[in-house]
Amino acid sequence: MSCNLSRGFLLDCNEGVGGIKDIYIGKWSDFATGIVESGGLITDLPTAQLFPYQANRNTGGVTITPNANLENGTLYYTHTVEMTLGKLDPDKKAELENLAKTRVAVFVRLFDDQIMMIGRNDGCFLTAGTFGSGKARADLNGYQITLTAEEPNQPDFLDQYGTEPFDNFPDISIWSPAP
């Protein structure tokens, strides 16, 4: 099979910005079927609940790494999501223990308001982290977490939302704490 290139890329405007705004995590099994894709974008998601994880400022990121083995003719992508959650507390401890045992789907909202789905095919797992309090008063008291997926493709982007993330996906509910 021949793999044909279909386009090139010219120098773009300097308007990109790194980092992530929000992370939403749901049970991978809720997304195992029922995803609709059109024109390279996810246009429909099945019924599911997502839980927002708001990382400390300038601590959340997503990295996609291609892993090619030329001798074997294989290729897969490692998707890595990193975040820092401030303040050690019993509720976060319990939730992160559950997260460490669960295969999840992760949705990352970038600063340009695009949302990408991490772990679509095989799910994401908590693969690393540190939980603790530093030595000095200004050191982190909280959690540094790494979620990793190994996928056959780069992450898919979701169709652009209106005014609020996921408002164009009526079957997605976003958990909100009680007032």
N, C-alpha and C positions, 0 to 999 in steps of 0.2 A: 504494500500500500504506500503510495506516495503522499506526503504531507505538503500541501501547497500553501504558500504565504498568500494573503489576500489584500494586504495593505501595508503602508509604512506610517511613520509618525513624524510630524514636523514639530519644531520647537513650539511649546505652548506658552501661554501667558504665565507670569509668576504670580499666581493667585492661590496656589494650594497651601494647605496648612495641615500640620501633623496632629496626632493625638485623636482621642475619641471623646464624644460627648456623653454617651450612655451605653450601657451593656444590658441586654435583656436575655434572661436564661429561662428555658423551658425544658420539659421532659422530651428527650429525643423521640421516644415512641409516639408522641403526639404528631410528629412530623414525618414519620416513616413512610406514610402514603398521603396522597391528596394535595401535593404541591403542584401548582400549574405554572408553567413557564412559557413566555411568549417574547419573541424578539430579544432573547438574551437576558430578560428580567423575570423575576418571580412575580406573577400577577395575582396569584391566589394562594392562600395558606389554609390548612384545615383548622377545625375548631381546637383551640388550645389556650392555655393561660401562660403568660410570661411574667417573670419576676424581675423588676428593675434592680440593677446593681450600679450605684453611682460611685465611681472611683474618685479618690482624692484628686484635686486639681493637678494636672500635668503628670499623672502617674499611670494612666491607662493607654494601652497601645495594642495594635494588631500587626503581626508580621506573617507574611506568606513566603515560604521557602520552597522552591522547586528542588526535588531530589531525583537526579537522573543518574542511571547507571548505563553508560554507553556499551559496556561489554555484554550486559544482559538485555539491553533494549527496553529498560523499564523507566517509568516516570511516575512520581506521585508528589503531592504537595503537603507540606506541614504547615498547618494554620496554628498560630500561637496568639493567645489573648492574655495580656498581663494587666493587672490592676492592683491598686492599693486601697484597702478599706481601713479607715481610721477607727481607733478606739476598740480595745479588747472588751468584749462583754459577753454574757451568757447566751443571749439570743443569736449573735453572730457565730459564736462557737458551735452551737447546735446546728445552725443552718449550714455552716461550712463542713461540718462532719457529714451531713446528708449529701451535700454537693460532692464531696470526695468519694462517695459510694455510688454515684449516679451517672449514667450516660446522658448527656444533655445536648441540646441545640442552643447555639449562642448567636444572638443578633447584635451586631456592633453598629452603633450610629456614629458616623464620622463627623468632623466639624463642618464639612460641606453638606451635611444633612442627608447623605446617602446612607442606606442601611445595607449591610452585607450579612449573609447567613454563613456561619462557621459550623462545620460538622454536619452538613446536610446528609451525606451518604452514610457515614459510619459513626457519627456522633463525636462529641467532645468529652474529654475527661480532665479532671483536676490532676495535673501531673507534677506540680511543684508548688512550693510556697514556704513562707516563713511567717510564723505567728509569734509576736512578742513585743516587748517594750525595750527600747534602747537604754543606754547608760546615762545620757544627759537628758535634762528636762525637755529640750527641743527635739529629741530623737523620736522616731515613729513609735507610737503605741497603737498597734493594729496588725493588719494582715496583708501580706503580699502574696498574690495568687497568680498561678499560671494555669491556663486551660489550653489543652492541645488536641488537635484533630489531625489525622493523616487521611487525606482524601485523594481521589483520582483526578480532581480538578481544582482550580482556584475557586474561591468562594463566589457564590452567586449574589448579585445585587437585587434588592427588592424594588418594585415599581415605586416611583416617587410618591410620597404621601402628601396630603393637603396641608393642614395646619398643625397637626399633631402626629407623632410617629404611630404608624399602624392604623390611622383613621380610614385608610382605604382597604383594610382587611377586616370586614365586619365580624368574622368568627374568632378574632384574636381579642382576648381580654388581658388588660394589664393590671396586675395586683397593685393595690393601694393600701397603705396602712390605715387603720381605723382612726378617725379624727379624735 
